[in-house]
Amino acid sequence: MALFHTGLGRDGPGILLRDIRRDEADVLIARDAIVSLRPDILLLLDIDWDLNDTTLLALMSSLSEAGHPMPHHFAPRPNSGMATGLDLDGDGRLGTADDAQGWARFAGSGGMALLSRWPIDTENLVDHTSFLWRDLPDARLPQRNGQIFPSEAVYAIQRLASTAAWEVPVQVRGHPLTLMAYHAGPPAFGGSENRNFNRNADETAFWRYRLDGLLGPPLTTPFVLLADANLDPVGGDGDHAEIQALLAHPALQDPQPVGQFPADGTQRRDTAFWRDGPGALRVEYALPSATLRVLDTGLIWPSNDARHAIVWLDIAWPPEQR
């Protein structure tokens, strides 16, 4: 299985669909990287959403034509670009990208999609995308002068997930495997109230609480957590202790994949590279449950100028009894 921050998100609705149909260069690079890896299960990030999944279906068709059909998909509406009608960031303006449930220029921008060669159990999935930030234990809601900022009304509707958060069971050769998935917003920007810093940390804290059984019963089936936490354990912005705590959780294991870094050819764990920003960081993760046996794992950079590597994981299946 694999996690791929594609970088295919566009600046307006319908543009990605057009570019998939045109076989634009970056679309073909992403497609060919997927086909070369041939994952059974694939979480795609930064894929623009539309109501009828037209864009995603076009990409799935392109994958199939290139030799790697993935017939099953799950891609509900993300929080990104979902209008609220409120001034979420307290800047005195309405209708800006910061006033959507998740920062975005248009509804569905930069969404998430799960593709699979195996059937997805949509009857038993759990979608946490609408979970309210204030309902998280010890939620780090922004404050100014000791008061919730910008207002209590904002946090009556403000969702925690910047993009989406799911638990999706997949029937792999007759055995259930649950994919936990999320894509957190960046911890940078967000004003003196540290809105983005706090929200980013809490998007990862959600899964720690979830694994502890504080946000629903613990899973009884094997699972893999696939995430772009936008958070490195030691470098860049953000609460490093939060991702460190998740990586050390006893329900998980961290295989620590490495790959050939395109900038210098060395073997590194960094999964993203912002040349004009924080540089190289590890922000994407594929974390199997502790009971699973990892056969192999690694990172693949789709091109020398790609911003994100594909994180892939090969696990023994069916799951072994321990």
Buried (B, 14 or more C-beta within 10 A) or exposed (E): BBBBBBBBBBEEBEBBBEBBEEEBEBBBBBBBBBBEBEBBBBBBBBBBBBEEBEBBBBBBEBBEEBEBEBEBBBBBBBBBBBEBEBBBBBEEEEEEBBBBBBBBBBBBBBBBBBBBBBEBBEEEBBBBBBBEBBEBEEBBBBEEEEEBBBEEEBBEBBBBBBBBBBBBBBBBEEEBBBBBBBBBBBBBBBBEBBBBBBBBBBBBBBBBBBBEEEBEEEBEEBBBBBBBBBBBBEBBBBBBEBBBBBBEBEBBBBBEBBBBBBBEEEEBBBBBBEEEEBEBBBBBBBBBBEBBEBEEBBBBBBBEEBBBBBBBBBBEBEBEEE
